[in-house]
Amino acid sequence: MIKKLLTAAALMAVSFAATAADDGEKAARDAIHSLLPMAIIDQVVKSDLPGFYEVIINGQIVYVTQDGKYLLQGSLYEVPTKKDLTAARISKLRGEALAKLPASKEMIFAPANPKYTVTVFTDVDCPYCRQFHKKIDEYNRAGIAVRYVLYPLDIHPGADKKAAAVWCADDRNAAYTAAMNGKDLGKADCSNPVAETKALGVALGINATPTILADDGTSIDNTTAMSPVALAAALDKKAAAKAKPVASR
Amino acid sequence: MLKFLTSATLFLGVVAAHAADNTTQAITDGLHKLAPNAKIQSIAESKIPGLYNVVADGHVIFMTGDGKYLIEGHAIDIDSRVDLAHEGMADARKAGLAKIPEDKKLVFAPPNPKYTVTVFTDVDCPYCREFHKQIAEYNKLGIAVEYVLYPLSIHPGADKKAQTVWCEKDRNTAYTNAMNGQTLPPKTCSNPIAEIGSIAQTMGIDGTPAILTSDGTQLGGYVAPAQLVQQLESLKNKKPATAQ
């Protein structure tokens, strides 16, 4: 996992301006850099876990003691609420990033009056992404708008070129559908956001396609999301949970 | 003033290795809130200030003393790069090993062994076979190997094969034959396999081969003879420094 972090860090350079660091924050940063000299740290904030800082490195979270001596990587639960704070934090970061991503960098397949929107990180050469897209009409009919974000994986050589070719077609949506049905679009090049959306995916800790995210940044497991009916049900449930007042700390 | 308080707390931590009663209660309640059926094996202060090392169902988790926060994952000591989550299992492993006496094992030992390892093994596991092919080599290097039959549920039928090995008159030969791919006619008899399986679970052993020293340190995974003797050598040299 540490290795994974390192690779991800080397891939990508998103850095928030470091604000004036207190001692603990500096110790936390130093600790990370002693383990991972190349790591690019996105954020360091005090964690809910007493005595720890939460450090975000490319969409992944670790916790470091204020003296910089120990590092925890895993899931942090708040016991009384049974909440996975780590997962919640990642979702929040993802949700904020998705809200900022302009429609001009996506391909949107939406019904007339969508009830829900999901964002799908997709790769032309990924079999499950193709399977998902085959049912795009059904998703739309179920009231779900789909925002596709092009995220060609390194494990699929040439997928980045295909993504660019989709983007550079006159009718992107039609080109995407054709590509997902196995059509070779040939090469087309133009100014495109693929490198940027890919970097965004890396920064959000997304490491597989399709990754399907709800508006709040929570990821929906693929078994559910691959079925339009199950996805709509999951989104209904999410909306119902949100409508209910939740006891907060 | 504050500094004094902190160092006093630290000092206390060293003295009281085990958790105070009310802490034990808070941690137990907290864990059971998240995992009602978890069986807690031990609760002890960890090296990390404020966190307790909790072993439950063969896994280490960390919790705050008030039972409010729980961390499941790795805990790296940054200076030594040691994963405390692994280290935290050593006691549980040692306790588990103590529950498996020699008469529940298959022992392959040289005349004057320098080292003894316990190896959790499954007849249908390829690396266990690879390991056993070189048993003479391990023995020649002074390593006594005590096998514990631990058929994994991912290998259907492996439990029957383990039982057959155990029920043969000459268990060691039967084991060697089975590891060479020979099919032995099934036999049944009273055997320790199920008992070992439940002990292994409290030790967090979830794969084979698993090589353990007598103090519960896990060395692998499959480790070739030359590397294994090296690891045992270096552990032996390290011992005096870590003895308490």
Chai-1 contact restraints between the chains, C-beta under 6 A:
chainA,res_idxA,chainB,res_idxB,connection_type,confidence,min_distance_angstrom,max_distance_angstrom,comment,restraint_id
A,A31,B,I78,contact,1.0,0.0,6.0,A-B,restraint_1
A,L49,B,Y69,contact,1.0,0.0,6.0,A-B,restraint_2
A,G51,B,G50,contact,1.0,0.0,6.0,A-B,restraint_3
A,K69,B,I78,contact,1.0,0.0,6.0,A-B,restraint_4
A,Y70,B,I48,contact,1.0,0.0,6.0,A-B,restraint_5
A,L71,B,I76,contact,1.0,0.0,6.0,A-B,restraint_6
A,L71,B,I78,contact,1.0,0.0,6.0,A-B,restraint_7
A,L72,B,I71,contact,1.0,0.0,6.0,A-B,restraint_8
A,L72,B,A75,contact,1.0,0.0,6.0,A-B,restraint_9
A,Q73,B,G73,contact,1.0,0.0,6.0,A-B,restraint_10
A,Q73,B,H74,contact,1.0,0.0,6.0,A-B,restraint_11
A,G74,B,I71,contact,1.0,0.0,6.0,A-B,restraint_12
A,G74,B,E72,contact,1.0,0.0,6.0,A-B,restraint_13
A,G74,B,G73,contact,1.0,0.0,6.0,A-B,restraint_14
A,S75,B,E72,contact,1.0,0.0,6.0,A-B,restraint_15
A,L76,B,I71,contact,1.0,0.0,6.0,A-B,restraint_16
A,Y77,B,L70,contact,1.0,0.0,6.0,A-B,restraint_17
A,V79,B,G30,contact,1.0,0.0,6.0,A-B,restraint_18
A,V79,B,K33,contact,1.0,0.0,6.0,A-B,restraint_19
A,V79,B,G67,contact,1.0,0.0,6.0,A-B,restraint_20
A,V79,B,K68,contact,1.0,0.0,6.0,A-B,restraint_21
A,V79,B,L70,contact,1.0,0.0,6.0,A-B,restraint_22
